[in-house]
Amino acid sequence: MLERTYLRFGAVNRLVSRPGLLYRRDIRPQARRGRIRILDIGAGGGDLCRDIAARLRRDRLTAEITALDPDERAITWARTHDRGAGIRYVDGVSTDIDGPFDVVLSNHVLHHLTAAELSALLEDSVRLTAPGGRVVHRDIARSRIAHLLFAAATLPFARNLLAGSFIRADGLTSIRRSYTARELAAAVPPGWIVRRGVPFRLELRWRRSDARS
């Protein structure tokens, strides 16, 4: 089931996470100035990293991309399915790695964390970010409408495309566990910016020019 989940995550995330927007706004402008370093925290099966690597190749830009995840099964699977992307895969958490990185990001990680884990992630994100770099943690925005729409949209695929995977069940649980924009803003230190996006998205952002300390 885990393998089926990773195999389908790329298609699902392209629909709900809008990796192209992340690339155009936060990665490509920096990469145009020269080779950059990117860290994906909680990378899972590495689909976002592979997507970014493909976009960089298409634009003839270069980056060193590190996919970090504490689940050895995820890292093993991602490494096996690298498909020539040249990504560095690391089994561990943000406290286990050294920077600096020009872009530190995560996707669908925040809602899995306790308050203490969230605080540690944000501290590590700041520590790992290079001068002039940025942090972009992206997640789901909790709402009843988002839950209903995801349930309805995935129901026709529950017995075929999504069968034998965790995507539908975990997706519904993740929406219920996620933050609203107001809740996330109240949970983070000064200097972090919460932005709303579509469809039902949140971004938690930090740049040295934005931070108060």
KEKE-3310 file (N, C-alpha, C; in steps of 0.2 Angstrom, whole numbers, plus 5000, padded with zeros to 4 digits):
npx = (5004:5010:5019:5011:5004:5015:5018:5007:5006:5013:5004:4993:4998:5002:4990:4984:4994:5001:5014:5021:5019:5026:5039:5040:5039:5048:5059:5064:5068:5079:5088:5091:5101:5112:5119:5110:5105:5093:5082:5071:5060:5054:5051:5045:5040:5048:5042:5040:5053:5058:5050:5053:5067:5065:5059:5069:5079:5073:5073:5086:5094:5102:5104:5107:5098:5091:5083:5074:5069:5062:5058:5064:5059:5053:5064:5072:5063:5061:5074:5077:5068:5073:5075:5086:5086:5095:5095:5099:5097:5092:5090:5082:5079:5076:5085:5096:5104:5115:5117:5122:5105:5098:5084:5072:5060:5044:5031:5014:5018:5017:5004:5006:5013:5017:5015:5028:5036:5033:5039:5052:5055:5053:5064:5075:5073:5076:5089:5095:5094:5102:5110:5100:5091:5076:5062:5049:5035:5022:5005:4989:4974:4963:4945:4928:4922:4933:4935:4924:4924:4936:4933:4922:4928:4937:4930:4925:4937:4941:4940:4948:4959:4965:4964:4970:4979:4985:4980:4967:4961:4971:4971:4959:4960:4971:4966:4956:4965:4973:4978:4969:4971:4971:4974:4986:4994:4994:5001:5014:5031:5035:5039:5037:5027:5010:5001:4987:4981:4975:4970:4962:4974:4988:5003:5017:5029:5046:5059:5075:5075:5062:5061:5060:5070)
npy = (4994:5006:5008:5009:5021:5030:5029:5036:5048:5059:5063:5066:5077:5086:5091:5096:5103:5112:5113:5120:5133:5136:5133:5143:5155:5154:5146:5146:5160:5162:5152:5157:5165:5158:5142:5134:5128:5116:5111:5098:5095:5081:5073:5062:5051:5058:5065:5078:5084:5077:5083:5097:5095:5091:5103:5112:5107:5108:5122:5124:5126:5125:5115:5109:5096:5091:5078:5075:5063:5055:5042:5027:5018:5027:5034:5025:5020:5032:5034:5023:5026:5037:5040:5046:5059:5064:5068:5070:5059:5058:5050:5055:5069:5086:5091:5084:5088:5098:5115:5128:5131:5138:5137:5131:5120:5112:5100:5097:5093:5101:5098:5086:5088:5090:5104:5106:5100:5107:5120:5116:5112:5125:5132:5125:5127:5141:5140:5133:5140:5150:5166:5178:5168:5158:5151:5140:5133:5122:5118:5110:5120:5119:5116:5114:5113:5110:5097:5090:5092:5085:5072:5069:5071:5061:5049:5042:5036:5027:5013:5010:5019:5024:5013:5002:5010:5023:5035:5041:5039:5044:5057:5063:5062:5071:5083:5086:5087:5098:5116:5131:5147:5157:5150:5144:5156:5160:5150:5151:5159:5177:5186:5176:5173:5170:5164:5163:5151:5144:5127:5128:5130:5133:5143:5144:5156:5162:5174:5181:5195:5197:5193:5197:5195)
npz = (5000:5004:4993:4982:4986:4985:4972:4966:4972:4965:4954:4961:4970:4960:4956:4968:4975:4967:4962:4952:4954:4966:4960:4950:4958:4969:4967:4953:4951:4960:4956:4943:4946:4948:4953:4965:4982:4988:5000:5004:5017:5025:5014:5009:4996:4987:4976:4974:4974:4963:4953:4954:4950:4937:4931:4933:4924:4912:4911:4910:4921:4937:4952:4968:4976:4990:4998:5012:5024:5038:5038:5034:5024:5015:5010:5004:4994:4986:4982:4974:4964:4958:4944:4937:4941:4950:4964:4981:4994:5010:5025:5039:5051:5052:5062:5060:5050:5040:5034:5023:5015:5000:4997:5008:5011:5013:5011:5015:5028:5041:5047:5053:5065:5082:5094:5099:5090:5079:5083:5084:5070:5064:5070:5065:5052:5050:5055:5044:5033:5020:5019:5011:5007:5008:5016:5014:5019:5015:5016:5019:5020:5033:5031:5031:5018:5010:5015:5011:4997:4993:4998:4989:4977:4976:4978:4966:4962:4972:4971:4960:4953:4966:4974:4986:4991:5003:5000:4999:5012:5021:5016:5019:5033:5035:5031:5041:5052:5049:5049:5051:5043:5052:5064:5062:5060:5074:5080:5077:5078:5079:5064:5054:5040:5036:5022:5012:4999:4984:4978:4993:5002:5012:5015:5024:5027:5027:5027:5028:5027:5031:5044:5061:5070)
capx = (5000:5014:5022:5005:5003:5020:5017:5001:5007:5015:4999:4989:5001:5002:4983:4982:4999:5003:5022:5023:5019:5032:5045:5040:5040:5053:5065:5067:5071:5085:5092:5094:5107:5117:5117:5107:5104:5086:5081:5064:5060:5048:5050:5041:5043:5052:5039:5041:5060:5059:5046:5058:5073:5063:5058:5076:5083:5069:5075:5093:5096:5106:5103:5108:5092:5091:5076:5075:5063:5064:5055:5069:5056:5052:5070:5074:5059:5063:5081:5076:5064:5075:5075:5091:5085:5101:5093:5102:5092:5094:5086:5083:5075:5079:5090:5101:5107:5118:5116:5115:5101:5094:5077:5070:5053:5041:5024:5010:5021:5015:4998:5008:5018:5015:5017:5035:5039:5033:5043:5059:5055:5054:5070:5079:5072:5080:5096:5098:5093:5108:5109:5096:5087:5069:5058:5042:5032:5016:5001:4982:4970:4957:4939:4923:4921:4939:4934:4918:4926:4941:4929:4918:4932:4941:4926:4925:4943:4942:4940:4952:4966:4967:4963:4976:4984:4983:4979:4960:4960:4975:4970:4953:4962:4975:4962:4954:4970:4976:4977:4966:4976:4972:4977:4994:4997:4994:5006:5021:5034:5035:5043:5034:5021:5005:4998:4982:4981:4970:4964:4962:4981:4992:5010:5021:5035:5051:5065:5079:5072:5055:5061:5062:5076)
capy = (5000:5012:5009:5012:5028:5034:5030:5040:5055:5064:5065:5070:5083:5091:5094:5100:5107:5117:5114:5125:5140:5136:5134:5150:5161:5154:5143:5149:5167:5161:5148:5161:5169:5153:5136:5134:5122:5116:5106:5097:5092:5077:5073:5056:5047:5062:5067:5086:5085:5075:5088:5103:5094:5091:5110:5115:5104:5111:5129:5124:5129:5119:5115:5103:5095:5086:5075:5072:5060:5051:5035:5024:5015:5032:5036:5019:5020:5037:5033:5018:5029:5044:5041:5051:5066:5066:5070:5067:5057:5058:5047:5059:5074:5093:5092:5079:5090:5105:5119:5132:5130:5144:5136:5126:5119:5106:5100:5092:5091:5104:5096:5080:5089:5093:5110:5106:5098:5113:5124:5114:5113:5132:5134:5122:5130:5147:5139:5130:5145:5154:5173:5179:5162:5158:5145:5139:5127:5122:5113:5111:5124:5115:5118:5109:5113:5106:5090:5087:5091:5080:5066:5068:5070:5054:5043:5038:5032:5023:5006:5009:5022:5025:5007:4999:5015:5027:5042:5044:5039:5049:5064:5065:5063:5076:5089:5087:5089:5104:5122:5137:5152:5160:5145:5144:5162:5160:5145:5152:5165:5183:5185:5171:5175:5165:5166:5158:5150:5139:5126:5127:5130:5138:5144:5148:5159:5166:5177:5185:5202:5198:5191:5203:5193)
capz = (5000:5004:4987:4978:4988:4983:4964:4964:4975:4960:4951:4966:4972:4954:4956:4974:4978:4963:4962:4947:4957:4970:4956:4947:4962:4974:4965:4947:4952:4963:4951:4938:4948:4949:4956:4972:4986:4990:5005:5005:5023:5025:5006:5007:4990:4983:4970:4973:4972:4955:4949:4954:4946:4930:4929:4932:4918:4906:4910:4909:4928:4941:4959:4972:4979:4996:5000:5019:5027:5044:5036:5029:5018:5010:5007:5000:4988:4982:4979:4969:4959:4956:4937:4934:4944:4954:4970:4987:4998:5017:5030:5045:5052:5051:5067:5058:5043:5040:5028:5021:5009:4997:4998:5013:5010:5015:5008:5019:5034:5047:5051:5057:5070:5088:5095:5101:5084:5074:5085:5082:5063:5062:5072:5061:5045:5050:5055:5038:5027:5018:5018:5005:5006:5010:5019:5011:5021:5012:5019:5018:5024:5035:5030:5029:5011:5007:5016:5007:4990:4993:4998:4983:4971:4976:4979:4960:4961:4977:4969:4955:4953:4972:4977:4988:4993:5008:4998:5001:5019:5024:5014:5023:5040:5035:5031:5048:5056:5047:5052:5047:5042:5059:5069:5060:5062:5081:5082:5074:5081:5075:5058:5050:5037:5033:5016:5009:4992:4981:4981:5001:5003:5016:5015:5030:5024:5031:5023:5033:5027:5034:5051:5066:5073)
cpx = (5004:5017:5017:5004:5009:5020:5012:5002:5009:5009:4994:4991:5001:4995:4982:4987:5002:5011:5024:5023:5024:5038:5045:5042:5046:5059:5068:5071:5078:5090:5095:5100:5113:5115:5115:5106:5097:5086:5073:5063:5053:5046:5046:5044:5047:5049:5040:5048:5061:5055:5050:5064:5071:5062:5065:5080:5079:5072:5083:5097:5098:5104:5105:5102:5093:5084:5077:5069:5065:5062:5060:5066:5055:5058:5072:5070:5060:5070:5080:5072:5066:5075:5080:5090:5091:5100:5097:5097:5095:5089:5087:5078:5079:5085:5097:5106:5110:5117:5122:5112:5098:5087:5076:5063:5050:5034:5020:5013:5018:5009:5000:5011:5014:5017:5025:5039:5039:5038:5051:5060:5057:5061:5076:5079:5076:5087:5099:5097:5099:5106:5105:5091:5080:5067:5051:5039:5024:5011:4993:4979:4964:4950:4934:4922:4927:4938:4929:4920:4931:4937:4925:4922:4936:4937:4926:4931:4945:4943:4945:4959:4969:4967:4970:4981:4981:4980:4972:4959:4964:4974:4964:4955:4967:4971:4959:4959:4974:4974:4972:4972:4977:4975:4984:4997:4998:4999:5013:5024:5033:5040:5041:5027:5016:5001:4993:4983:4976:4973:4965:4970:4983:4999:5012:5028:5040:5057:5068:5076:5065:5055:5063:5068:5080)
cpy = (5006:5013:5012:5019:5032:5035:5035:5047:5060:5067:5069:5077:5088:5094:5098:5104:5112:5118:5119:5132:5141:5137:5141:5155:5160:5150:5145:5155:5166:5157:5152:5165:5164:5147:5137:5128:5122:5110:5105:5092:5088:5075:5067:5052:5051:5065:5074:5087:5083:5080:5094:5101:5094:5098:5113:5113:5107:5118:5129:5127:5123:5120:5109:5102:5090:5084:5072:5070:5056:5044:5032:5021:5021:5034:5031:5019:5026:5037:5028:5021:5036:5045:5046:5058:5069:5069:5067:5066:5055:5055:5051:5064:5081:5094:5088:5082:5097:5109:5122:5130:5137:5143:5130:5125:5112:5106:5095:5089:5094:5101:5089:5082:5092:5100:5111:5104:5103:5118:5122:5114:5120:5134:5131:5125:5137:5145:5136:5134:5149:5161:5174:5173:5163:5151:5145:5133:5127:5116:5114:5116:5120:5119:5113:5108:5108:5098:5087:5087:5086:5073:5064:5067:5063:5048:5039:5034:5028:5016:5005:5013:5023:5018:5004:5004:5019:5034:5045:5045:5044:5056:5067:5067:5070:5083:5091:5089:5095:5110:5126:5142:5156:5156:5145:5150:5163:5156:5146:5159:5171:5183:5180:5174:5169:5167:5160:5157:5145:5133:5124:5125:5135:5138:5147:5150:5162:5168:5181:5193:5203:5197:5197:5201:5187)
cpz = (5000:4997:4982:4980:4985:4975:4962:4967:4970:4957:4955:4968:4966:4954:4962:4977:4974:4963:4957:4949:4962:4966:4953:4952:4967:4972:4959:4948:4955:4959:4945:4939:4949:4953:4963:4975:4989:4995:5006:5012:5023:5018:5004:5001:4985:4977:4969:4971:4965:4951:4948:4949:4938:4927:4928:4926:4912:4905:4910:4915:4932:4948:4962:4977:4984:4998:5007:5022:5033:5043:5031:5023:5013:5006:5002:4993:4984:4979:4973:4963:4957:4949:4934:4937:4947:4960:4976:4992:5005:5022:5037:5046:5052:5056:5065:5052:5044:5034:5026:5015:5007:4998:5003:5012:5013:5012:5012:5025:5041:5051:5055:5063:5076:5089:5096:5094:5079:5076:5083:5074:5061:5064:5067:5054:5045:5050:5048:5032:5026:5018:5011:5003:5009:5012:5016:5014:5019:5014:5016:5022:5026:5034:5029:5022:5008:5009:5012:5000:4989:4993:4992:4977:4970:4977:4972:4959:4966:4976:4963:4955:4960:4976:4980:4990:5000:5007:5001:5009:5023:5022:5018:5030:5040:5035:5038:5053:5055:5050:5048:5047:5049:5064:5068:5062:5070:5084:5081:5077:5076:5069:5053:5047:5034:5027:5014:5002:4990:4978:4989:5003:5008:5015:5021:5027:5028:5026:5028:5033:5030:5041:5055:5070:5070)
residu = (MET:LEU:GLU:ARG:THR:TYR:LEU:ARG:PHE:GLY:ALA:VAL:ASN:ARG:LEU:VAL:SER:ARG:PRO:GLY:LEU:LEU:TYR:ARG:ARG:ASP:ILE:ARG:PRO:GLN:ALA:ARG:ARG:GLY:ARG:ILE:ARG:ILE:LEU:ASP:ILE:GLY:ALA:GLY:GLY:GLY:ASP:LEU:CYS:ARG:ASP:ILE:ALA:ALA:ARG:LEU:ARG:ARG:ASP:ARG:LEU:THR:ALA:GLU:ILE:THR:ALA:LEU:ASP:PRO:ASP:GLU:ARG:ALA:ILE:THR:TRP:ALA:ARG:THR:HIS:ASP:ARG:GLY:ALA:GLY:ILE:ARG:TYR:VAL:ASP:GLY:VAL:SER:THR:ASP:ILE:ASP:GLY:PRO:PHE:ASP:VAL:VAL:LEU:SER:ASN:HIS:VAL:LEU:HIS:HIS:LEU:THR:ALA:ALA:GLU:LEU:SER:ALA:LEU:LEU:GLU:ASP:SER:VAL:ARG:LEU:THR:ALA:PRO:GLY:GLY:ARG:VAL:VAL:HIS:ARG:ASP:ILE:ALA:ARG:SER:ARG:ILE:ALA:HIS:LEU:LEU:PHE:ALA:ALA:ALA:THR:LEU:PRO:PHE:ALA:ARG:ASN:LEU:LEU:ALA:GLY:SER:PHE:ILE:ARG:ALA:ASP:GLY:LEU:THR:SER:ILE:ARG:ARG:SER:TYR:THR:ALA:ARG:GLU:LEU:ALA:ALA:ALA:VAL:PRO:PRO:GLY:TRP:ILE:VAL:ARG:ARG:GLY:VAL:PRO:PHE:ARG:LEU:GLU:LEU:ARG:TRP:ARG:ARG:SER:ASP:ALA:ARG:SER)
# end
